[in-house]
């Protein structure tokens, strides 16, 4: 496994470990690509990772919603 200087974690909006039924409603009328777990990484996290990478840090963004 590679060594990283910075680990940025993007958690899902609704974890499946709650143990209770979850009935998601419509999130947005505008975006058709939004899921109930918000697995898309926000632009702010990408900007932080880009800034750190440009300044010599090895950065990893861990998108937990994709692994659940």
C-alpha positions as CSV (number, residue, x, y, z in Angstrom):
1,X,0.0,0.0,0.0
2,X,1.3,3.4,-0.9
3,X,2.1,6.0,1.8
4,X,0.0,9.1,1.8
5,X,0.6,12.4,3.6
6,X,-3.1,13.3,3.7
7,X,-6.2,11.2,3.8
8,X,-9.5,13.0,3.0
9,X,-12.6,10.9,3.9
10,X,-16.0,11.5,2.2
11,X,-18.6,9.7,4.2
12,X,-22.1,8.7,2.8
13,X,-25.0,10.8,3.8
14,X,-27.0,7.8,5.2
15,X,-24.9,4.9,6.4
16,X,-26.4,1.4,5.9
17,X,-25.3,0.5,9.4
18,X,-28.3,2.2,11.0
19,X,-30.2,-1.0,11.2
20,X,-33.5,0.5,10.3
21,X,-35.5,0.9,7.1
22,X,-34.7,4.0,5.1
23,X,-37.0,5.3,2.4
24,X,-35.2,8.0,0.5
25,X,-37.2,10.6,-1.3
26,X,-36.3,12.8,-4.2
27,X,-33.1,14.7,-3.4
28,X,-33.2,17.3,-6.1
29,X,-35.3,18.1,-9.1
30,X,-32.3,19.5,-10.9
31,X,-29.6,16.8,-10.7
32,X,-30.4,13.4,-12.1
33,X,-27.0,12.0,-11.0
34,X,-27.6,12.5,-7.2
35,X,-28.1,9.3,-5.3
36,X,-29.5,8.8,-1.8
37,X,-26.0,8.3,-0.4
38,X,-24.3,11.3,-2.1
39,X,-21.4,9.2,-3.4
40,X,-20.2,12.1,-5.6
41,X,-17.3,13.8,-3.9
42,X,-17.8,17.5,-3.4
43,X,-15.9,20.1,-5.4
44,X,-14.4,21.5,-2.2
45,X,-12.7,18.2,-1.3
46,X,-11.3,18.0,-4.8
47,X,-10.0,21.5,-4.6
48,X,-8.3,20.8,-1.3
49,X,-6.7,17.6,-2.7
50,X,-5.5,19.5,-5.8
51,X,-4.0,22.3,-3.7
52,X,-2.2,19.8,-1.5
53,X,-1.0,17.8,-4.5
54,X,0.4,20.9,-6.2
55,X,2.4,21.7,-3.0
56,X,4.1,18.3,-2.8
57,X,1.7,16.3,-0.6
58,X,0.5,12.8,-1.5
59,X,-3.2,12.9,-1.1
60,X,-5.9,10.1,-1.1
61,X,-9.6,10.8,-1.2
62,X,-11.5,7.8,0.4
63,X,-15.1,7.8,-0.9
64,X,-16.8,5.5,1.7
65,X,-20.1,5.7,-0.2
66,X,-18.7,3.7,-3.1
67,X,-17.5,0.9,-0.9
68,X,-20.8,0.3,1.0
